[in-house]
Amino acid sequence: MDKEVLFATTLEQVRKLAKEQGNCVSEEQVKEAFAALELDDDQLQLVFDYLVKHKVGIGAPVNPDDYLSDKERDYLQDYLDEIAGLPVYTGGQIEAFTISAMAGDVEAQKRMVEIHLKDVVEIARLYAGQGVFLEDLIGEGNVALAFGTGMLGSLEHPDEAQGMLGKLIMDAMEEYIAENAENEKGDLSVVDKVNKVSEKAKELSEDLHRKVTIEELAQETGMSVKAIRDAVRMSGFQIEYIEAETR
């Protein structure tokens, strides 16, 4: 196995181990995991820095609130104040609501949503600092929670409910983070495409001592005429080296 592949695989295994241990690993566990790669101290430090950046504690759990912006902290406090007035139920009451929700009782399902709103907040805090706003994470988690309470009838035992709802909430947040990352890649691709067309248009225009046509740019860049036109449009028609009549 190539070293690059082995490194990536090992890093993912360490992150998985950390997740199983409450987002925390020891220095010894990290060093043991990467022993085959014979990393030096500087390289190991880069691994530790990467893990901390991704909210994996080294030796002790990280404080998730350290990854929140001031705006997110204000939102979090306001939201917690808002849901603080919800009723607090005993373990027996929660079990009764769970059984009724599993039987399809709509009111019991609503109570289950209320009961687990704080769980959504705690899970969202763990996923904060990954390029999405805490408010959006909580929103996605609440939607998954509401959806999940309607699926409790698929369970055999009431004590499985919390685990099922927690997994649905986590999955929803992870999917949202992944979708956001893909969208950012797409946005970057658009910027790269516009920049490529703009730079090539300038270069070709300077060589020809005139503005260039889209067809000439397509031939020069290897891009299709449609792709060139799309890039010009996405630039707001601000690529000045292209003939005006082609815009």
C-alpha positions as a Markdown table, in Angstrom:
| # | Residue | x | y | z |
|---|---|---|---|---|
| 1 | Met | 0.0 | 0.0 | 0.0 |
| 2 | Asp | 1.3 | 3.5 | -0.9 |
| 3 | Lys | 2.4 | 5.6 | 2.1 |
| 4 | Glu | -0.2 | 8.3 | 1.1 |
| 5 | Val | -3.0 | 5.8 | 1.1 |
| 6 | Leu | -1.8 | 4.1 | 4.3 |
| 7 | Phe | -1.6 | 7.6 | 6.0 |
| 8 | Ala | -5.1 | 8.5 | 4.9 |
| 9 | Thr | -6.5 | 5.2 | 6.0 |
| 10 | Thr | -4.8 | 5.3 | 9.4 |
| 11 | Leu | -6.0 | 8.9 | 10.0 |
| 12 | Glu | -9.5 | 7.8 | 9.3 |
| 13 | Gln | -9.2 | 4.8 | 11.6 |
| 14 | Val | -7.9 | 7.2 | 14.4 |
| 15 | Arg | -10.9 | 9.5 | 13.9 |
| 16 | Lys | -13.2 | 6.5 | 14.1 |
| 17 | Leu | -11.6 | 5.3 | 17.3 |
| 18 | Ala | -11.9 | 8.8 | 18.7 |
| 19 | Lys | -15.6 | 8.9 | 17.9 |
| 20 | Glu | -16.1 | 5.7 | 19.8 |
| 21 | Gln | -14.3 | 7.1 | 22.8 |
| 22 | Gly | -16.2 | 10.4 | 23.0 |
| 23 | Asn | -14.1 | 12.3 | 20.4 |
| 24 | Cys | -10.9 | 11.7 | 22.3 |
| 25 | Val | -7.7 | 9.6 | 21.8 |
| 26 | Ser | -4.5 | 9.4 | 23.7 |
| 27 | Glu | -1.1 | 10.3 | 22.4 |
| 28 | Glu | 0.0 | 6.7 | 22.7 |
| 29 | Gln | -3.0 | 5.5 | 20.6 |
| 30 | Val | -2.0 | 7.9 | 17.8 |
| 31 | Lys | 1.6 | 7.0 | 17.9 |
| 32 | Glu | 0.8 | 3.3 | 17.9 |
| 33 | Ala | -1.6 | 3.7 | 15.0 |
| 34 | Phe | 1.0 | 5.5 | 12.9 |
| 35 | Ala | 4.0 | 3.4 | 14.0 |
| 36 | Ala | 4.3 | 1.6 | 10.6 |
| 37 | Leu | 4.8 | 5.0 | 8.9 |
| 38 | Glu | 7.7 | 5.9 | 11.2 |
| 39 | Leu | 6.7 | 9.5 | 11.4 |
| 40 | Asp | 9.1 | 12.0 | 13.0 |
| 41 | Asp | 8.1 | 14.3 | 15.8 |
| 42 | Asp | 7.2 | 17.2 | 13.4 |
| 43 | Gln | 5.0 | 14.9 | 11.3 |
| 44 | Leu | 3.3 | 13.5 | 14.4 |
| 45 | Gln | 2.6 | 17.0 | 15.6 |
| 46 | Leu | 0.9 | 17.8 | 12.3 |
| 47 | Val | -1.3 | 14.7 | 12.9 |
| 48 | Phe | -2.2 | 16.0 | 16.4 |
| 49 | Asp | -2.9 | 19.5 | 15.0 |
| 50 | Tyr | -5.2 | 18.0 | 12.4 |
| 51 | Leu | -7.1 | 16.0 | 15.0 |
| 52 | Val | -7.5 | 19.0 | 17.3 |
| 53 | Lys | -8.7 | 21.1 | 14.4 |
| 54 | His | -11.4 | 18.4 | 13.7 |
| 55 | Lys | -12.4 | 18.5 | 17.4 |
| 56 | Val | -10.7 | 15.3 | 18.5 |
| 57 | Gly | -9.3 | 15.7 | 22.0 |
| 58 | Ile | -5.7 | 14.5 | 22.7 |
| 59 | Gly | -5.8 | 12.9 | 26.1 |
| 60 | Ala | -8.9 | 14.8 | 27.1 |
| 61 | Pro | -12.2 | 15.8 | 25.3 |
| 62 | Val | -12.2 | 19.2 | 23.6 |
| 63 | Asn | -14.7 | 21.9 | 24.6 |
| 64 | Pro | -17.1 | 22.1 | 21.6 |
| 65 | Asp | -17.9 | 25.7 | 22.5 |
| 66 | Asp | -14.4 | 26.8 | 21.7 |
| 67 | Tyr | -15.3 | 26.3 | 18.0 |
| 68 | Leu | -18.3 | 28.6 | 18.1 |
| 69 | Ser | -18.2 | 32.2 | 16.8 |
| 70 | Asp | -19.6 | 35.0 | 19.1 |
| 71 | Lys | -22.7 | 35.1 | 16.9 |
| 72 | Glu | -23.2 | 31.4 | 17.4 |
| 73 | Arg | -22.7 | 31.6 | 21.1 |
| 74 | Asp | -25.4 | 34.3 | 21.3 |
| 75 | Tyr | -27.8 | 32.2 | 19.2 |
| 76 | Leu | -27.1 | 29.2 | 21.3 |
| 77 | Gln | -27.9 | 31.0 | 24.5 |
| 78 | Asp | -31.1 | 32.5 | 23.1 |
| 79 | Tyr | -32.2 | 29.1 | 21.8 |
| 80 | Leu | -31.5 | 27.4 | 25.1 |
| 81 | Asp | -33.4 | 30.1 | 26.9 |
| 82 | Glu | -36.3 | 29.5 | 24.5 |
| 83 | Ile | -36.5 | 25.8 | 25.1 |
| 84 | Ala | -35.8 | 26.0 | 28.8 |
| 85 | Gly | -39.5 | 26.5 | 29.5 |
| 86 | Leu | -40.5 | 23.1 | 28.1 |
| 87 | Pro | -41.8 | 20.6 | 30.6 |
| 88 | Val | -39.4 | 18.2 | 32.3 |
| 89 | Tyr | -40.5 | 14.6 | 32.4 |
| 90 | Thr | -39.6 | 11.7 | 34.6 |
| 91 | Gly | -38.0 | 8.5 | 33.2 |
| 92 | Gly | -41.3 | 6.7 | 33.6 |
| 93 | Gln | -43.2 | 9.4 | 31.7 |
| 94 | Ile | -40.6 | 9.4 | 28.9 |
| 95 | Glu | -41.0 | 5.6 | 28.6 |
| 96 | Ala | -44.8 | 5.9 | 28.5 |
| 97 | Phe | -44.5 | 8.6 | 25.8 |
| 98 | Thr | -42.1 | 6.4 | 23.8 |
| 99 | Ile | -44.4 | 3.4 | 23.9 |
| 100 | Ser | -47.4 | 5.6 | 22.8 |
| 101 | Ala | -45.3 | 7.2 | 20.1 |
| 102 | Met | -44.3 | 3.7 | 18.8 |
| 103 | Ala | -48.0 | 2.9 | 18.6 |
| 104 | Gly | -48.5 | 6.0 | 16.4 |
| 105 | Asp | -49.9 | 8.4 | 18.9 |
| 106 | Val | -49.3 | 11.9 | 17.4 |
| 107 | Glu | -49.4 | 13.8 | 20.7 |
| 108 | Ala | -46.9 | 11.4 | 22.2 |
| 109 | Gln | -44.6 | 11.9 | 19.2 |
| 110 | Lys | -44.8 | 15.7 | 19.7 |
| 111 | Arg | -43.8 | 15.1 | 23.4 |
| 112 | Met | -40.9 | 13.0 | 22.1 |
| 113 | Val | -39.7 | 15.9 | 20.0 |
| 114 | Glu | -39.8 | 18.3 | 22.9 |
| 115 | Ile | -37.9 | 15.8 | 25.1 |
| 116 | His | -35.1 | 15.4 | 22.6 |
| 117 | Leu | -34.6 | 19.1 | 21.5 |
| 118 | Lys | -31.7 | 19.5 | 24.0 |
| 119 | Asp | -30.1 | 16.4 | 22.5 |
| 120 | Val | -30.1 | 18.1 | 19.1 |
| 121 | Val | -28.3 | 21.1 | 20.6 |
| 122 | Glu | -25.6 | 18.9 | 22.2 |
| 123 | Ile | -25.1 | 17.0 | 19.0 |
| 124 | Ala | -24.9 | 20.2 | 17.0 |
| 125 | Arg | -22.2 | 21.6 | 19.3 |
| 126 | Leu | -20.1 | 18.5 | 18.5 |
| 127 | Tyr | -20.4 | 19.2 | 14.8 |
| 128 | Ala | -19.8 | 23.0 | 15.0 |
| 129 | Gly | -16.8 | 24.5 | 13.4 |
| 130 | Gln | -17.0 | 22.5 | 10.2 |
| 131 | Gly | -18.0 | 25.3 | 7.8 |
| 132 | Val | -21.7 | 25.5 | 8.6 |
| 133 | Phe | -23.6 | 27.7 | 11.1 |
| 134 | Leu | -24.8 | 26.2 | 14.4 |
| 135 | Glu | -28.3 | 27.5 | 13.7 |
| 136 | Asp | -28.4 | 25.5 | 10.5 |
| 137 | Leu | -27.2 | 22.3 | 12.2 |
| 138 | Ile | -29.8 | 22.6 | 14.9 |
| 139 | Gly | -32.5 | 23.2 | 12.2 |
| 140 | Glu | -31.4 | 20.1 | 10.3 |
| 141 | Gly | -31.3 | 18.1 | 13.5 |
| 142 | Asn | -34.8 | 19.2 | 14.5 |
| 143 | Val | -36.2 | 18.2 | 11.1 |
| 144 | Ala | -34.5 | 14.7 | 11.5 |
| 145 | Leu | -35.9 | 14.5 | 15.1 |
| 146 | Ala | -39.5 | 15.2 | 14.0 |
| 147 | Phe | -39.1 | 12.7 | 11.1 |
| 148 | Gly | -37.7 | 10.1 | 13.4 |
| 149 | Thr | -40.4 | 10.3 | 16.0 |
| 150 | Gly | -42.8 | 9.1 | 13.3 |
| 151 | Met | -40.6 | 6.1 | 12.6 |
| 152 | Leu | -40.5 | 4.8 | 16.2 |
| 153 | Gly | -43.0 | 2.1 | 15.3 |
| 154 | Ser | -40.3 | 0.2 | 13.6 |
| 155 | Leu | -38.6 | -0.5 | 16.9 |
| 156 | Glu | -39.1 | -3.5 | 19.1 |
| 157 | His | -38.2 | -1.9 | 22.5 |
| 158 | Pro | -38.7 | 1.6 | 23.9 |
| 159 | Asp | -35.1 | 1.7 | 25.1 |
| 160 | Glu | -33.9 | 1.7 | 21.5 |
| 161 | Ala | -35.6 | 5.1 | 20.8 |
| 162 | Gln | -32.9 | 7.4 | 22.0 |
| 163 | Gly | -30.2 | 5.6 | 20.0 |
| 164 | Met | -32.3 | 5.6 | 16.8 |
| 165 | Leu | -33.2 | 9.3 | 17.1 |
| 166 | Gly | -29.6 | 10.2 | 17.9 |
| 167 | Lys | -28.3 | 8.4 | 14.9 |
| 168 | Leu | -30.9 | 10.1 | 12.6 |
| 169 | Ile | -29.9 | 13.5 | 14.0 |
| 170 | Met | -26.2 | 12.8 | 13.5 |
| 171 | Asp | -26.7 | 11.5 | 10.0 |
| 172 | Ala | -28.7 | 14.6 | 9.0 |
| 173 | Met | -26.0 | 16.9 | 10.3 |
| 174 | Glu | -23.2 | 15.0 | 8.6 |
| 175 | Glu | -25.1 | 15.0 | 5.3 |
| 176 | Tyr | -25.7 | 18.7 | 5.6 |
| 177 | Ile | -22.0 | 19.4 | 6.3 |
| 178 | Ala | -21.0 | 17.1 | 3.3 |
| 179 | Glu | -23.5 | 18.9 | 1.0 |
| 180 | Asn | -22.2 | 22.3 | 2.1 |
| 181 | Ala | -18.6 | 21.1 | 1.4 |
| 182 | Glu | -19.6 | 19.9 | -2.1 |
| 183 | Asn | -21.4 | 23.2 | -2.8 |
| 184 | Glu | -18.2 | 25.1 | -1.8 |
| 185 | Lys | -16.2 | 22.9 | -4.2 |
| 186 | Gly | -18.7 | 23.7 | -6.9 |
| 187 | Asp | -18.5 | 27.4 | -6.2 |
| 188 | Leu | -14.7 | 27.2 | -6.4 |
| 189 | Ser | -15.0 | 25.4 | -9.7 |
| 190 | Val | -17.1 | 28.2 | -11.1 |
| 191 | Val | -14.5 | 30.8 | -9.9 |
| 192 | Asp | -11.7 | 28.7 | -11.4 |
| 193 | Lys | -13.5 | 28.5 | -14.7 |
| 194 | Val | -14.2 | 32.2 | -14.9 |
| 195 | Asn | -10.6 | 33.0 | -14.0 |
| 196 | Lys | -9.3 | 30.6 | -16.6 |
| 197 | Val | -11.4 | 32.2 | -19.3 |
| 198 | Ser | -10.5 | 35.7 | -18.2 |
| 199 | Glu | -6.8 | 35.0 | -18.1 |
| 200 | Lys | -6.7 | 33.2 | -21.4 |
| 201 | Ala | -8.8 | 36.0 | -23.0 |
| 202 | Lys | -6.3 | 38.6 | -21.8 |
| 203 | Glu | -3.4 | 36.5 | -23.0 |
| 204 | Leu | -4.8 | 35.9 | -26.4 |
| 205 | Ser | -6.0 | 39.5 | -26.7 |
| 206 | Glu | -2.5 | 40.8 | -26.1 |
| 207 | Asp | -1.0 | 38.4 | -28.7 |
| 208 | Leu | -3.6 | 39.4 | -31.3 |
| 209 | His | -3.7 | 43.1 | -30.3 |
| 210 | Arg | -7.5 | 43.0 | -30.3 |
| 211 | Lys | -10.5 | 41.6 | -28.5 |
| 212 | Val | -11.1 | 37.9 | -29.1 |
| 213 | Thr | -14.1 | 35.8 | -30.0 |
| 214 | Ile | -15.6 | 33.1 | -27.9 |
| 215 | Glu | -14.9 | 30.6 | -30.7 |
| 216 | Glu | -11.2 | 31.6 | -30.6 |
| 217 | Leu | -11.2 | 31.1 | -26.8 |
| 218 | Ala | -12.8 | 27.8 | -27.1 |
| 219 | Gln | -10.1 | 26.6 | -29.5 |
| 220 | Glu | -7.4 | 28.0 | -27.4 |
| 221 | Thr | -8.6 | 26.6 | -24.0 |
| 222 | Gly | -10.1 | 23.3 | -25.2 |
| 223 | Met | -13.4 | 24.3 | -23.5 |
| 224 | Ser | -16.7 | 24.2 | -25.4 |
| 225 | Val | -18.3 | 27.3 | -26.7 |
| 226 | Lys | -21.1 | 26.8 | -24.2 |
| 227 | Ala | -18.7 | 26.5 | -21.3 |
| 228 | Ile | -17.0 | 29.8 | -22.4 |
| 229 | Arg | -20.4 | 31.5 | -22.7 |
| 230 | Asp | -21.4 | 30.2 | -19.3 |
| 231 | Ala | -18.2 | 31.5 | -17.8 |
| 232 | Val | -18.7 | 34.9 | -19.4 |
| 233 | Arg | -22.3 | 35.0 | -18.1 |
| 234 | Met | -21.2 | 34.0 | -14.6 |
| 235 | Ser | -18.6 | 36.8 | -14.6 |
| 236 | Gly | -21.5 | 39.3 | -15.1 |
| 237 | Phe | -20.2 | 39.9 | -18.6 |
| 238 | Gln | -17.2 | 41.6 | -17.1 |
| 239 | Ile | -14.4 | 39.9 | -19.1 |
| 240 | Glu | -13.3 | 42.9 | -21.1 |
| 241 | Tyr | -11.1 | 41.2 | -23.6 |
| 242 | Ile | -14.0 | 39.4 | -25.4 |
| 243 | Glu | -15.7 | 41.1 | -28.3 |
| 244 | Ala | -18.9 | 42.9 | -27.2 |
| 245 | Glu | -21.1 | 41.3 | -29.9 |
| 246 | Thr | -20.4 | 37.8 | -28.5 |
| 247 | Arg | -21.7 | 38.6 | -25.0 |
